[in-house]
């Protein structure tokens, strides 16, 4: 009974100090990621787990080929999305530089430039 009383007081203070906060799902800022690319990435992870537990050379070759094809698909999807952004913009140079800086993970705000 004393322990239950202690536990209730402890849990009350714990939940009061650390309330449960629901986090919003992060929005996908990469509009080039399609459902097919997501599915392929999941399949790649499954293949990698199988490859870790199995030293089959055929599976290793299949995984390597799959990764190369997936990389090509991702690069092409990015290129098509960036081309669409550039062609639909009013200022081609400005949009091109924004996309390059985004790809290089450069943020002008972090560097003091505005």
VEXVEX-435442 format. One record per atom (N, C-alpha, C, O): residue number from 1; chain; residue in three letters; x, y, z. Coordinates in nm, 2 decimals. Atoms other than C-alpha are relative to their C-alpha. Layout:
   n chain res      X      Y      Z
 NUM     A ALA      X      Y      Z
...
//
This chain:
   n chain res      X      Y      Z
   1     A UNK   0.08  -0.12   0.00
   1     A UNK   0.00   0.00   0.00
   1     A UNK   0.09   0.13   0.00
   1     A UNK   0.06   0.22  -0.07
   2     A UNK  -0.09  -0.12   0.00
   2     A UNK   0.29   0.24   0.08
   2     A UNK   0.07   0.01  -0.13
   2     A UNK   0.09   0.12  -0.18
   3     A UNK  -0.06   0.00   0.13
   3     A UNK   0.46   0.14  -0.24
   3     A UNK  -0.09   0.06  -0.11
   3     A UNK  -0.05   0.14  -0.19
   4     A UNK   0.09  -0.05   0.10
   4     A UNK   0.15   0.21  -0.45
   4     A UNK  -0.02   0.15   0.02
   4     A UNK  -0.04   0.22  -0.08
   5     A UNK   0.02  -0.14  -0.02
   5     A UNK   0.11   0.55  -0.28
   5     A UNK   0.13   0.07  -0.05
   5     A UNK   0.11   0.18  -0.12
   6     A UNK  -0.13  -0.06   0.05
   6     A UNK   0.48   0.63  -0.36
   6     A UNK   0.00   0.00  -0.15
   6     A UNK   0.03   0.10  -0.21
   7     A UNK   0.00   0.01   0.15
   7     A UNK   0.44   0.51  -0.72
   7     A UNK  -0.10   0.10  -0.06
   7     A UNK  -0.07   0.16  -0.16
   8     A UNK   0.10  -0.10   0.05
   8     A UNK   0.12   0.72  -0.77
   8     A UNK   0.06   0.14   0.01
   8     A UNK   0.04   0.22  -0.09
   9     A UNK  -0.06  -0.13  -0.01
   9     A UNK   0.30   1.03  -0.64
   9     A UNK   0.11   0.02  -0.10
   9     A UNK   0.12   0.12  -0.16
  10     A UNK  -0.11   0.00   0.10
  10     A UNK   0.61   0.95  -0.85
  10     A UNK  -0.05   0.02  -0.14
  10     A UNK   0.00   0.11  -0.21
  11     A UNK   0.05  -0.01   0.13
  11     A UNK   0.41   0.90  -1.16
  11     A UNK  -0.07   0.13  -0.03
  11     A UNK  -0.06   0.18  -0.14
  12     A UNK   0.06  -0.13   0.02
  12     A UNK   0.21   1.21  -1.11
  12     A UNK   0.10   0.11  -0.03
  12     A UNK   0.08   0.19  -0.12
  13     A UNK  -0.11  -0.10   0.02
  13     A UNK   0.53   1.42  -1.08
  13     A UNK   0.07  -0.02  -0.14
  13     A UNK   0.10   0.07  -0.21
  14     A UNK  -0.06   0.03   0.13
  14     A UNK   0.68   1.24  -1.38
  14     A UNK  -0.08   0.05  -0.12
  14     A UNK  -0.03   0.12  -0.20
  15     A UNK   0.08  -0.04   0.11
  15     A UNK   0.39   1.29  -1.61
  15     A UNK  -0.03   0.16   0.00
  15     A UNK  -0.05   0.21  -0.11
  16     A UNK   0.01  -0.14   0.00
  16     A UNK   0.35   1.65  -1.49
  16     A UNK   0.13   0.07  -0.05
  16     A UNK   0.12   0.17  -0.12
  17     A UNK  -0.13  -0.06   0.05
  17     A UNK   0.72   1.72  -1.56
  17     A UNK   0.03  -0.03  -0.15
  17     A UNK   0.08   0.06  -0.22
  18     A UNK  -0.03   0.04   0.14
  18     A UNK   0.73   1.54  -1.89
  18     A UNK  -0.13  -0.04  -0.07
  18     A UNK  -0.16  -0.16  -0.09
  19     A UNK   0.13   0.03   0.06
  19     A UNK   0.39   1.57  -2.06
  19     A UNK   0.02  -0.06  -0.14
  19     A UNK   0.12  -0.04  -0.21
  20     A UNK   0.00   0.07   0.13
  20     A UNK   0.32   1.36  -2.37
  20     A UNK  -0.04   0.10  -0.10
  20     A UNK  -0.15   0.17  -0.09
  21     A UNK   0.03  -0.10   0.11
  21     A UNK   0.34   1.58  -2.68
  21     A UNK  -0.01  -0.08  -0.13
  21     A UNK   0.08  -0.15  -0.16
  22     A UNK   0.02   0.07   0.13
  22     A UNK   0.21   1.46  -3.01
  22     A UNK   0.08   0.08  -0.10
  22     A UNK   0.07   0.20  -0.11
  23     A UNK  -0.08  -0.06   0.11
  23     A UNK   0.45   1.53  -3.29
  23     A UNK  -0.07  -0.01  -0.13
  23     A UNK  -0.13  -0.11  -0.16
  24     A UNK   0.06   0.00   0.14
  24     A UNK   0.32   1.63  -3.63
  24     A UNK   0.09  -0.08  -0.09
  24     A UNK   0.21  -0.08  -0.08
  25     A UNK  -0.07   0.08   0.10
  25     A UNK   0.42   1.40  -3.91
  25     A UNK   0.07   0.10  -0.09
  25     A UNK   0.02   0.20  -0.14
  26     A UNK  -0.08  -0.09   0.08
  26     A UNK   0.70   1.57  -4.10
  26     A UNK  -0.05  -0.01  -0.15
  26     A UNK  -0.08  -0.12  -0.20
  27     A UNK   0.05  -0.01   0.13
  27     A UNK   0.59   1.68  -4.44
  27     A UNK   0.12  -0.04  -0.10
  27     A UNK   0.23  -0.01  -0.06
  28     A UNK  -0.10   0.04   0.09
  28     A UNK   0.78   1.55  -4.74
  28     A UNK   0.03   0.12  -0.09
  28     A UNK  -0.05   0.16  -0.18
  29     A UNK  -0.04  -0.12   0.08
  29     A UNK   0.97   1.84  -4.89
  29     A UNK   0.06  -0.05  -0.13
  29     A UNK   0.08   0.04  -0.22
  30     A UNK  -0.06   0.06   0.13
  30     A UNK   1.12   1.61  -5.16
  30     A UNK  -0.12  -0.05  -0.09
  30     A UNK  -0.16  -0.16  -0.07
  31     A UNK   0.12   0.04   0.09
  31     A UNK   0.84   1.61  -5.42
  31     A UNK   0.04  -0.10  -0.10
  31     A UNK  -0.05  -0.16  -0.17
  32     A UNK  -0.04   0.09   0.10
  32     A UNK   1.05   1.39  -5.64
  32     A UNK  -0.01  -0.15   0.05
  32     A UNK   0.00  -0.24  -0.03
  33     A UNK   0.01   0.14  -0.05
  33     A UNK   1.01   1.09  -5.41
  33     A UNK  -0.14  -0.05  -0.02
  33     A UNK  -0.24   0.00   0.03
  34     A UNK   0.13   0.06   0.03
  34     A UNK   0.73   0.88  -5.55
  34     A UNK  -0.02  -0.12   0.08
  34     A UNK   0.06  -0.17   0.15
  35     A UNK   0.04   0.12  -0.08
  35     A UNK   0.55   0.58  -5.40
  35     A UNK   0.09  -0.12  -0.05
  35     A UNK   0.12  -0.20   0.03
  36     A UNK  -0.08   0.10   0.05
  36     A UNK   0.75   0.36  -5.63
  36     A UNK   0.14   0.00   0.05
  36     A UNK   0.20  -0.10   0.08
  37     A UNK  -0.13  -0.01  -0.06
  37     A UNK   1.08   0.49  -5.50
  37     A UNK   0.00  -0.04   0.14
  37     A UNK   0.09  -0.10   0.19
  38     A UNK   0.01   0.04  -0.14
  38     A UNK   0.96   0.45  -5.14
  38     A UNK   0.00  -0.16   0.01
  38     A UNK   0.06  -0.22   0.09
  39     A UNK   0.02   0.14   0.00
  39     A UNK   0.86   0.09  -5.22
  39     A UNK   0.14  -0.07  -0.03
  39     A UNK   0.18  -0.17   0.03
  40     A UNK  -0.13   0.06   0.04
  40     A UNK   1.20   0.02  -5.39
  40     A UNK   0.10   0.02   0.12
  40     A UNK   0.18  -0.07   0.14
  41     A UNK  -0.09  -0.02  -0.11
  41     A UNK   1.39   0.17  -5.09
  41     A UNK  -0.03  -0.10   0.11
  41     A UNK   0.06  -0.16   0.18
  42     A UNK   0.04   0.10  -0.10
  42     A UNK   1.19  -0.06  -4.85
  42     A UNK   0.05  -0.14  -0.04
  42     A UNK   0.10  -0.21   0.04
  43     A UNK  -0.05   0.13   0.05
  43     A UNK   1.27  -0.36  -5.07
  43     A UNK   0.15  -0.01   0.01
  43     A UNK   0.21  -0.12   0.04
  44     A UNK  -0.15   0.00  -0.01
  44     A UNK   1.64  -0.26  -5.08
  44     A UNK   0.04  -0.03   0.15
  44     A UNK   0.14  -0.10   0.17
  45     A UNK  -0.03   0.03  -0.14
  45     A UNK   1.64  -0.26  -4.69
  45     A UNK  -0.02  -0.14   0.03
  45     A UNK   0.06  -0.20   0.11
  46     A UNK   0.03   0.14  -0.02
  46     A UNK   1.48  -0.60  -4.69
  46     A UNK   0.11  -0.09  -0.06
  46     A UNK   0.16  -0.18   0.01
  47     A UNK  -0.11   0.07   0.06
  47     A UNK   1.75  -0.73  -4.93
  47     A UNK   0.12   0.01   0.08
  47     A UNK   0.20  -0.09   0.09
  48     A UNK  -0.12  -0.02  -0.08
  48     A UNK   2.02  -0.58  -4.72
  48     A UNK   0.00  -0.09   0.13
  48     A UNK   0.10  -0.15   0.16
  49     A UNK   0.01   0.08  -0.12
  49     A UNK   1.90  -0.76  -4.41
  49     A UNK   0.02  -0.15  -0.04
  49     A UNK   0.08  -0.22   0.04
  50     A UNK  -0.02   0.14   0.04
  50     A UNK   1.88  -1.09  -4.60
  50     A UNK   0.15  -0.02  -0.04
  50     A UNK   0.20  -0.13  -0.01
  51     A UNK  -0.14   0.02   0.04
  51     A UNK   2.23  -1.03  -4.74
  51     A UNK   0.09   0.00   0.13
  51     A UNK   0.20  -0.07   0.12
  52     A UNK  -0.08   0.01  -0.12
  52     A UNK   2.37  -0.97  -4.39
  52     A UNK   0.00  -0.14   0.06
  52     A UNK   0.11  -0.18   0.11
  53     A UNK   0.01   0.13  -0.05
  53     A UNK   2.25  -1.31  -4.28
  53     A UNK   0.04  -0.11  -0.09
  53     A UNK   0.04  -0.23  -0.06
  54     A UNK  -0.03   0.10   0.10
  54     A UNK   2.34  -1.49  -4.60
  54     A UNK   0.11   0.05  -0.09
  54     A UNK   0.11   0.16  -0.14
  55     A UNK  -0.11  -0.03   0.09
  55     A UNK   2.66  -1.49  -4.80
  55     A UNK  -0.01  -0.05  -0.14
  55     A UNK   0.10  -0.08  -0.20
  56     A UNK   0.02   0.05   0.13
  56     A UNK   2.51  -1.60  -5.12
  56     A UNK   0.05   0.09  -0.10
  56     A UNK   0.01   0.21  -0.10
  57     A UNK  -0.06  -0.10   0.10
  57     A UNK   2.71  -1.45  -5.41
  57     A UNK  -0.11   0.04  -0.10
  57     A UNK  -0.10   0.16  -0.15
  58     A UNK   0.10  -0.04   0.10
  58     A UNK   2.40  -1.45  -5.64
  58     A UNK  -0.09   0.12   0.07
  58     A UNK  -0.12   0.21   0.00
  59     A UNK   0.07  -0.10  -0.07
  59     A UNK   2.21  -1.25  -5.37
  59     A UNK   0.08   0.13   0.01
  59     A UNK   0.02   0.24  -0.01
  60     A UNK  -0.09  -0.12  -0.01
  60     A UNK   2.51  -1.01  -5.33
  60     A UNK   0.00   0.07  -0.14
  60     A UNK  -0.01   0.19  -0.14
  61     A UNK   0.00  -0.06   0.13
  61     A UNK   2.52  -0.95  -5.71
  61     A UNK  -0.14   0.06  -0.03
  61     A UNK  -0.14   0.17  -0.08
  62     A UNK   0.13  -0.05   0.02
  62     A UNK   2.14  -0.90  -5.72
  62     A UNK  -0.02   0.13   0.08
  62     A UNK  -0.07   0.23   0.03
  63     A UNK   0.01  -0.12  -0.09
  63     A UNK   2.16  -0.65  -5.43
  63     A UNK   0.08   0.12  -0.07
  63     A UNK   0.03   0.23  -0.07
  64     A UNK  -0.08  -0.10   0.06
  64     A UNK   2.44  -0.46  -5.60
  64     A UNK  -0.06   0.06  -0.13
  64     A UNK  -0.07   0.18  -0.14
  65     A UNK   0.07  -0.05   0.12
  65     A UNK   2.25  -0.44  -5.93
  65     A UNK  -0.12   0.08   0.03
  65     A UNK  -0.15   0.18  -0.03
  66     A UNK   0.13  -0.07  -0.05
  66     A UNK   1.93  -0.34  -5.75
  66     A UNK   0.04   0.14   0.05
  66     A UNK  -0.03   0.24   0.02
  67     A UNK  -0.04  -0.14  -0.05
  67     A UNK   2.12  -0.05  -5.57
  67     A UNK   0.04   0.09  -0.11
  67     A UNK   0.01   0.21  -0.11
  68     A UNK  -0.04  -0.08   0.12
  68     A UNK   2.27   0.07  -5.90
  68     A UNK  -0.12   0.05  -0.07
  68     A UNK  -0.13   0.17  -0.11
  69     A UNK   0.12  -0.04   0.07
  69     A UNK   1.93   0.07  -6.07
  69     A UNK  -0.08   0.11   0.08
  69     A UNK  -0.13   0.21   0.03
  70     A UNK   0.07  -0.10  -0.09
  70     A UNK   1.77   0.25  -5.77
  70     A UNK   0.06   0.13   0.00
  70     A UNK   0.00   0.24   0.00
  71     A UNK  -0.07  -0.13   0.00
  71     A UNK   2.04   0.51  -5.77
  71     A UNK  -0.03   0.08  -0.13
  71     A UNK  -0.05   0.20  -0.13
  72     A UNK   0.03  -0.06   0.13
  72     A UNK   1.98   0.58  -6.14
  72     A UNK  -0.14   0.06   0.00
  72     A UNK  -0.16   0.17  -0.05
  73     A UNK   0.13  -0.05   0.00
  73     A UNK   1.61   0.61  -6.09
  73     A UNK  -0.02   0.12   0.09
  73     A UNK  -0.09   0.21   0.05
  74     A UNK   0.01  -0.12  -0.09
  74     A UNK   1.65   0.85  -5.79
  74     A UNK   0.06   0.12  -0.07
  74     A UNK   0.01   0.23  -0.06
  75     A UNK  -0.06  -0.12   0.07
  75     A UNK   1.89   1.07  -5.99
  75     A UNK  -0.08   0.05  -0.11
  75     A UNK  -0.10   0.17  -0.13
  76     A UNK   0.08  -0.05   0.11
  76     A UNK   1.66   1.08  -6.29
  76     A UNK  -0.13   0.07   0.06
  76     A UNK  -0.17   0.17   0.00
  77     A UNK   0.11  -0.06  -0.05
  77     A UNK   1.36   1.16  -6.07
  77     A UNK   0.03   0.14   0.06
  77     A UNK  -0.05   0.23   0.04
  78     A UNK  -0.04  -0.13  -0.04
  78     A UNK   1.55   1.45  -5.91
  78     A UNK   0.02   0.09  -0.11
  78     A UNK  -0.02   0.21  -0.11
  79     A UNK  -0.03  -0.08   0.12
  79     A UNK   1.67   1.57  -6.25
  79     A UNK  -0.13   0.05  -0.06
  79     A UNK  -0.14   0.17  -0.10
  80     A UNK   0.13  -0.04   0.06
  80     A UNK   1.31   1.57  -6.38
  80     A UNK  -0.07   0.11   0.08
  80     A UNK  -0.13   0.20   0.03
  81     A UNK   0.06  -0.09  -0.09
  81     A UNK   1.18   1.75  -6.08
  81     A UNK   0.07   0.14   0.00
  81     A UNK   0.00   0.24  -0.01
  82     A UNK  -0.07  -0.13   0.01
  82     A UNK   1.45   2.02  -6.09
  82     A UNK  -0.02   0.07  -0.13
  82     A UNK  -0.03   0.19  -0.14
  83     A UNK   0.03  -0.06   0.13
  83     A UNK   1.40   2.07  -6.46
  83     A UNK  -0.14   0.06   0.00
  83     A UNK  -0.16   0.17  -0.06
  84     A UNK   0.13  -0.06   0.00
  84     A UNK   1.03   2.12  -6.40
  84     A UNK   0.00   0.13   0.08
  84     A UNK  -0.07   0.23   0.04
  85     A UNK  -0.01  -0.12  -0.08
  85     A UNK   1.11   2.38  -6.13
  85     A UNK   0.06   0.11  -0.08
  85     A UNK   0.01   0.23  -0.08
  86     A UNK  -0.07  -0.11   0.08
  86     A UNK   1.35   2.57  -6.36
  86     A UNK  -0.09   0.04  -0.11
  86     A UNK  -0.10   0.16  -0.14
  87     A UNK   0.08  -0.04   0.11
  87     A UNK   1.12   2.56  -6.66
  87     A UNK  -0.12   0.08   0.04
  87     A UNK  -0.17   0.17  -0.04
  88     A UNK   0.12  -0.07  -0.05
  88     A UNK   0.82   2.69  -6.46
  88     A UNK   0.03   0.13   0.08
  88     A UNK  -0.06   0.19   0.12
  89     A UNK  -0.03  -0.12  -0.08
  89     A UNK   1.01   2.97  -6.29
  89     A UNK   0.01   0.12  -0.09
  89     A UNK   0.03   0.12  -0.21
  90     A UNK  -0.01  -0.13   0.08
  90     A UNK   1.02   3.34  -6.39
  90     A UNK   0.15   0.04  -0.01
  90     A UNK   0.19   0.10  -0.11
  91     A UNK  -0.14  -0.03  -0.01
  91     A UNK   1.39   3.38  -6.29
  91     A UNK   0.08  -0.13   0.00
  91     A UNK   0.10  -0.19   0.10
  92     A UNK  -0.06   0.13   0.02
  92     A UNK   1.58   3.08  -6.43
  92     A UNK   0.13  -0.01   0.08
  92     A UNK   0.16  -0.11   0.15
  93     A UNK  -0.13   0.01  -0.08
  93     A UNK   1.92   3.17  -6.27
  93     A UNK  -0.03  -0.01   0.15
  93     A UNK   0.04  -0.09   0.22
  94     A UNK   0.03   0.00  -0.14
  94     A UNK   1.77   3.24  -5.93
  94     A UNK  -0.05  -0.14   0.05
  94     A UNK   0.00  -0.19   0.15
  95     A UNK   0.05   0.14  -0.03
  95     A UNK   1.58   2.91  -5.93
  95     A UNK   0.11  -0.10  -0.01
  95     A UNK   0.12  -0.19   0.08
  96     A UNK  -0.11   0.10   0.01
  96     A UNK   1.89   2.72  -6.05
  96     A UNK   0.09   0.01   0.12
  96     A UNK   0.13  -0.09   0.17
  97     A UNK  -0.09  -0.01  -0.12
  97     A UNK   2.10   2.86  -5.77
  97     A UNK  -0.07  -0.05   0.13
  97     A UNK   0.00  -0.11   0.21
  98     A UNK   0.07   0.05  -0.12
  98     A UNK   1.83   2.79  -5.51
  98     A UNK   0.00  -0.15   0.00
  98     A UNK   0.03  -0.21   0.11
  99     A UNK   0.00   0.14   0.01
  99     A UNK   1.81   2.43  -5.63
  99     A UNK   0.14  -0.06   0.03
  99     A UNK   0.15  -0.16   0.10
 100     A UNK  -0.14   0.05  -0.02
 100     A UNK   2.19   2.39  -5.63
 100     A UNK   0.03   0.01   0.15
 100     A UNK   0.09  -0.08   0.21
 101     A UNK  -0.03  -0.01  -0.14
 101     A UNK   2.22   2.53  -5.28
 101     A UNK  -0.08  -0.09   0.09
 101     A UNK  -0.03  -0.14   0.19
 102     A UNK   0.09   0.10  -0.07
 102     A UNK   1.93   2.31  -5.16
 102     A UNK   0.07  -0.14  -0.01
 102     A UNK   0.08  -0.21   0.09
 103     A UNK  -0.06   0.13   0.02
 103     A UNK   2.11   2.01  -5.30
 103     A UNK   0.13  -0.01   0.07
 103     A UNK   0.17  -0.12   0.12
 104     A UNK  -0.13   0.00  -0.08
 104     A UNK   2.44   2.11  -5.14
 104     A UNK  -0.02   0.02   0.15
 104     A UNK   0.08   0.03   0.22
 105     A UNK   0.03  -0.02  -0.14
 105     A UNK   2.26   2.17  -4.81
 105     A UNK   0.05   0.13   0.05
 105     A UNK   0.09   0.14   0.17
 106     A UNK  -0.04  -0.13  -0.04
 106     A UNK   2.36   2.53  -4.80
 106     A UNK  -0.12   0.09   0.02
 106     A UNK  -0.21   0.10  -0.06
 107     A UNK   0.12  -0.09  -0.03
 107     A UNK   2.12   2.77  -4.63
 107     A UNK   0.06   0.13   0.03
 107     A UNK   0.15   0.15   0.12
 108     A UNK  -0.06  -0.14  -0.02
 108     A UNK   2.20   3.14  -4.66
 108     A UNK  -0.03   0.06   0.14
 108     A UNK   0.05   0.14   0.18
 109     A UNK   0.03  -0.05  -0.13
 109     A UNK   2.04   3.21  -4.33
 109     A UNK   0.10  -0.05   0.10
 109     A UNK   0.13   0.03   0.20
 110     A UNK  -0.10   0.05  -0.09
 110     A UNK   2.29   2.99  -4.15
 110     A UNK   0.14   0.06  -0.02
 110     A UNK   0.22   0.06   0.07
 111     A UNK  -0.13  -0.06   0.03
 111     A UNK   2.58   3.17  -4.32
 111     A UNK   0.00   0.15   0.02
 111     A UNK   0.10   0.22   0.00
 112     A UNK   0.01  -0.15  -0.02
 112     A UNK   2.46   3.52  -4.23
 112     A UNK  -0.04   0.08  -0.12
 112     A UNK  -0.04   0.20  -0.12
 113     A UNK   0.04  -0.07   0.12
 113     A UNK   2.36   3.60  -4.58
 113     A UNK  -0.15   0.00  -0.02
 113     A UNK  -0.21  -0.10   0.00
 114     A UNK   0.14   0.00   0.02
 114     A UNK   2.01   3.72  -4.65
 114     A UNK  -0.03   0.08  -0.12
 114     A UNK  -0.15   0.10  -0.16
//
